[in-house]
């Protein structure tokens, strides 16, 4: 039977497109099994450098969540949290500095980076993100400077209170900075990103918090605070694992899960899930029963694994998206009427 | 063909300058700001001559993409790209598995050709995604990239549900069909439509085109071509998922996937709010959890 045979009948009553999509022998609605155009891609993949953009998304999450956690610690954590808050303010500078540089590096006409500031558009997550990063930087930089002065010069000690106020916008923008990147990816036509907006967003948020709590745990001397941060990391990793499960379920429901079958999909499983979630949870679990002297090593190992996994999650998700966009059997399946909202 | 009476004004072999409102003579339509214009591509009369591809490249001064043979029927263009704004699809559907047989269908005898182009969506995902405002809606209701504003962020590329927009490796900016914005401004019909020898590509006011298309569809149905349908008019495939209608729409005779078109594309920006809300709620949850942990951990 040629292509016409299938269509001719389907068209008798209603438009071709509304005919039920062909299903696989095993009844699973995975992938498009109907005709493609010589197997050529139906969509174009995002022209991003996955390592550069993934690196930015990771730093944005780390900085944003660090600022959020650090400021909360400063407000409610008492005097013993002071050093933690100071480290958090330093991590908060990563996104505005290295992160911005990565973003500009990935532009195809970098010298025009400032055109991002021409407009503000609520329907463009990249525009939203630009302004979140601007707000964040406008809070994080002065706060770091004021705190530096207050900490190192006796004459400026009074600056501590105003510095907290200055940091407030960075704290709020930090929450946005941790998750807007997921909205940015979901608001595309790339099947594996577009098919699970909420799950991807929760996953990125949890990964951001886990990486920030881990980074803050690395240099923490107080065993009590380290335990608090370890608990927070562990909680965030559990949420991240739940969100990945929800994301996988959404991918299956929309028939695009095959996109995760390639190299990037394997990288996501091994590094984001294995190294970034399972390994640190196991290490943190081990730290509960380990002798006191070993705990710090286990905490630090868990923190490094979490941070590495968090970076790889962003890079691999970008790669899986590219795979889903370039494979027509996935993008044509995603664009079936059954998947309409 | 009935000629427009105004053709009598231009009888000289060499003209002093461009004709005023030339589109009235070539496409029977006046191009005026504030109205909606588009393309109706009737694939049943496409003969695959690729005049549209050539005219587009000539007028817009676009370089060639890959020079070579793809092995995919007569389609050696492959896909729309930063340098290719019209692309003729060739689908050979005689026989099973690519083997020719003698049992040809009487209509279009086993061949499908379709000149693909930017759809100029009513709610264009590329435009909505653009963070610089380089992509905009023109006074002719078409979607154009301002080359002096685009900074090549590339976000419009994955936003497009049709795989149209592309970043040029030559100049690092996003490029796609402009529906000949410059020609429209000068009262000229877009190059591809003007060059189309069978009127498979028709340029005009959107409402008029949609009416013409619906008449053509009825005519085809009456002649027994039951597979014919419109792609991109309100309520049809292609105009799904809050995209609104497509200003460049098509008459097709096989399912959209055959032409490499999505059956039910969606408006990408509708996913911004759900994603942001879920993410911010997550962050609020973690902030509260962190506060509780820190307070309970205090000495």
Interface residues (C-beta under 8 A of the other chain):
Chain A: X1 X2 X3 X4 X6 X7 X8 X10 X11 X12 X15 X16 X17 X18 X19 X21 X32 X34 X35 X36 X37 X38 X40 X41 X42 X43 X44 X45 X46 X47 X48 X65 X68 X69 X72 X73 X76 X77 X78 X80 X81 X106 X107 X108 X109 X110 X112 X113 X115 X116 X118 X119 X121 X122 X123 X124 X125 X126 X127 X128 X129 X130 X175 X176 X178 X179 X180 X182 X183 X184 X186 X187 X188 X189 X190 X193 X194 X197 X198 X199 X200 X201 X202 X204 X205 X206 X208 X209 X213 X224 X225 X227 X228 X231 X232 X235 X236 X239 X321 X325 X328 X331 X332 X335 X336 X337 X339 X340 X341
Chain B: X70 X72 X73 X75 X78 X79 X89 X91 X93 X94 X95 X96 X105 X125 X128 X129 X130 X131 X132 X133 X134 X149 X150 X151 X152 X153 X154 X155 X157 X158 X159 X160 X161 X162 X163 X164 X165 X166 X167 X171 X172 X173 X226 X227 X229 X231 X236 X237 X238 X240 X241 X252 X253 X254 X255 X256 X257 X258 X259 X260 X261 X262 X263 X264 X265 X266 X268 X269 X270 X271 X272 X274 X275 X276 X277 X278 X279 X280 X282 X283 X284 X286 X287 X289 X290 X291 X293 X294 X295 X297 X298 X299
